[in-house]
Amino acid sequence: MELKESDIRKLSELARVSLEGEEVGLLDNMREIIGYFEVLNELKTDAVEPMSGGTSLVNRFRADAADWPCQGLGREDFSVKEGESLKTPPVFGESNA
């Protein structure tokens, strides 16, 4: 497919993008891009089944449960506790604990 400057102007009009002087000079880039699609059109795709969506996978959600069996385990390993909160040593700087 041969692209002309009038094709670029028509595409910019359809996309509602205004092109100024040197931007129309992108014609060579557009020809190169279209060239890649022409190469792809040469591929044999007869045995490829068309896709109607991205994937057939389904999300499987679990019900939220407040009685998680491991909830609260490991609290005894924290040396500093403040109410329900557990304090950890700072990653940067000095410890103020």
C-alpha positions in Angstrom: 0.0 0.0 0.0 1.4 3.3 -1.0 0.8 6.2 1.3 0.5 9.7 0.0 0.5 13.1 1.8 -3.2 13.3 1.2 -3.7 10.0 3.1 -1.8 11.5 6.1 -3.9 14.6 6.0 -7.1 12.5 5.8 -6.0 10.3 8.8 -5.2 13.4 10.9 -8.6 14.9 10.0 -10.4 11.6 11.1 -8.3 11.5 14.3 -9.0 15.2 14.9 -5.3 15.9 15.1 -3.9 19.0 13.5 -0.6 18.5 11.7 1.8 21.4 11.2 4.4 21.7 8.5 7.2 19.3 9.4 4.8 16.8 11.1 3.5 15.9 7.6 7.0 14.8 7.0 6.3 11.8 9.0 5.1 10.2 5.8 8.3 8.0 5.6 7.7 6.8 9.2 4.1 5.9 8.3 5.2 4.0 5.2 7.7 2.0 7.3 4.9 1.1 9.8 2.5 0.1 7.1 5.4 -2.0 5.6 5.5 -4.0 8.9 1.8 -4.8 8.6 2.3 -5.9 5.0 5.0 -8.3 6.2 2.6 -9.7 8.8 -0.1 -10.2 6.2 2.2 -12.7 4.5 2.0 -15.0 7.4 0.0 -18.2 7.1 -2.8 -17.9 9.6 -5.3 -20.5 8.2 -4.8 -22.8 11.2 -5.1 -20.1 13.8 -8.4 -20.0 15.6 -9.9 -16.4 15.9 -10.1 -15.0 19.4 -13.3 -13.4 20.7 -11.7 -12.3 24.0 -8.4 -12.2 25.8 -8.7 -15.4 27.9 -11.1 -18.0 29.1 -9.8 -17.8 32.7 -12.3 -16.9 35.4 -11.7 -15.1 38.7 -12.3 -17.3 41.6 -12.9 -15.3 44.8 -13.0 -16.7 48.3 -15.4 -15.4 50.9 -13.8 -13.1 53.4 -13.6 -14.8 56.8 -12.7 -13.1 60.1 -11.7 -16.4 61.7 -8.5 -16.9 59.7 -6.7 -19.7 61.5 -3.3 -18.0 61.6 -4.6 -14.7 62.8 -2.5 -13.3 65.7 0.2 -15.9 65.4 3.7 -14.5 65.8 2.7 -11.6 68.0 4.8 -13.1 70.8 8.0 -12.6 68.7 7.6 -8.8 68.8 9.5 -7.1 71.6 7.7 -3.8 71.5 3.9 -3.7 71.5 1.6 -0.7 71.8 -2.0 -1.8 72.2 -3.0 -3.8 69.2 0.0 -2.4 67.2 3.4 -4.1 66.9 6.5 -1.9 66.6 9.4 -2.9 64.4 12.9 -1.4 64.4 13.4 1.4 61.9 14.8 0.6 58.5 16.7 3.9 58.2 18.1 6.1 60.9 18.3 5.6 64.7 15.8 3.8 66.8 13.8 6.0 69.2 12.2 3.1 71.0 
